Amino acid sequence: MLAADPPNVDGARETARRTIRDGNRASDVITRLRALCSKKETTIESLDLDEAIREVIALSLSELQRNRVILRTELADDLPLITAIESSFSRSS
């Protein structure tokens, strides 16, 4: 985009913004996965399934676009949170 004549500065800026956003989301997912794999006590937490679905879609968006997949979602905004139980997970060395 920046090599174009004239350079597409706005497009490059938007691409950088999306890259940073997606990198932060991926970091959050990795942090959660590491927590699942660590030895810790069972915890109970509330989970918004709609938000979890949106995060998965956001992380998959570039792959969906690359493969020309059209994804249509119909999520209800007024659903209650669910209770998620996270238990300790032991890895063998």
C-alpha positions as CSV (number, residue, x, y, z in Angstrom):
1,M,0.0,0.0,0.0
2,L,2.8,2.4,0.8
3,A,4.7,1.4,-2.4
4,A,1.7,2.5,-4.6
5,D,1.8,5.7,-6.5
6,P,0.4,7.6,-4.6
7,P,0.9,5.7,-1.3
8,N,-2.3,4.5,0.4
9,V,-1.5,5.8,3.8
10,D,-5.0,5.4,5.2
11,G,-5.2,1.8,4.0
12,A,-1.8,1.0,5.5
13,R,-2.8,2.6,8.8
14,E,-6.0,0.5,8.9
15,T,-4.1,-2.6,8.1
16,A,-1.6,-1.9,10.9
17,R,-4.5,-1.2,13.3
18,R,-6.2,-4.5,12.5
19,T,-2.9,-6.4,12.8
20,I,-2.3,-5.0,16.3
21,R,-5.9,-5.7,17.3
22,D,-5.7,-9.3,16.1
23,G,-2.3,-9.8,17.7
24,N,-3.8,-8.6,21.0
25,R,-6.7,-11.0,20.6
26,A,-4.3,-13.9,19.8
27,S,-2.3,-13.0,22.9
28,D,-5.4,-13.2,25.0
29,V,-6.3,-16.6,23.7
30,I,-2.8,-17.9,24.2
31,T,-2.8,-16.6,27.8
32,R,-6.1,-18.4,28.4
33,L,-4.8,-21.6,26.9
34,R,-1.7,-21.5,29.1
35,A,-3.9,-20.9,32.2
36,L,-5.9,-24.0,31.2
37,C,-2.7,-26.1,30.9
38,S,-1.2,-24.9,34.2
39,K,-1.8,-26.7,37.5
40,K,-4.3,-24.7,39.5
41,E,-7.5,-25.2,41.5
42,T,-10.9,-25.4,40.0
43,T,-12.5,-22.0,39.4
44,I,-16.0,-21.0,38.4
45,E,-16.6,-17.9,36.3
46,S,-19.3,-16.4,34.2
47,L,-18.9,-16.5,30.4
48,D,-20.6,-14.5,27.7
49,L,-21.0,-17.0,24.8
50,D,-21.8,-14.3,22.3
51,E,-18.5,-12.5,23.2
52,A,-16.6,-15.8,22.9
53,I,-18.1,-16.4,19.5
54,R,-17.2,-12.9,18.3
55,E,-13.6,-13.4,19.5
56,V,-13.3,-16.7,17.5
57,I,-14.8,-15.0,14.4
58,A,-12.4,-12.1,14.7
59,L,-9.4,-14.4,15.0
60,S,-10.6,-16.4,12.0
61,L,-11.6,-13.4,9.9
62,S,-8.5,-13.2,7.7
63,E,-8.7,-17.0,6.9
64,L,-12.4,-16.7,6.2
65,Q,-11.8,-13.8,3.8
66,R,-8.8,-15.6,2.1
67,N,-11.1,-18.6,1.4
68,R,-14.0,-16.4,0.4
69,V,-16.2,-17.7,3.1
70,I,-19.3,-15.7,3.9
71,L,-20.2,-16.1,7.6
72,R,-23.6,-14.9,8.8
73,T,-24.3,-14.9,12.5
74,E,-27.5,-14.3,14.5
75,L,-26.6,-13.8,18.1
76,A,-29.0,-12.8,20.8
77,D,-27.9,-9.8,22.8
78,D,-30.0,-10.5,25.8
79,L,-28.9,-14.0,26.8
80,P,-27.7,-14.6,30.3
81,L,-24.1,-15.4,31.1
82,I,-23.3,-19.1,31.5
83,T,-21.3,-20.6,34.4
84,A,-18.0,-22.1,33.2
85,I,-16.0,-24.5,35.4
86,E,-12.3,-24.4,34.8
87,S,-10.5,-27.3,36.4
88,S,-6.8,-28.0,36.8
89,F,-5.1,-29.8,34.0
90,S,-2.0,-31.8,34.6
91,R,0.5,-32.3,31.8
92,S,2.9,-35.2,31.7
93,S,6.6,-34.1,31.6
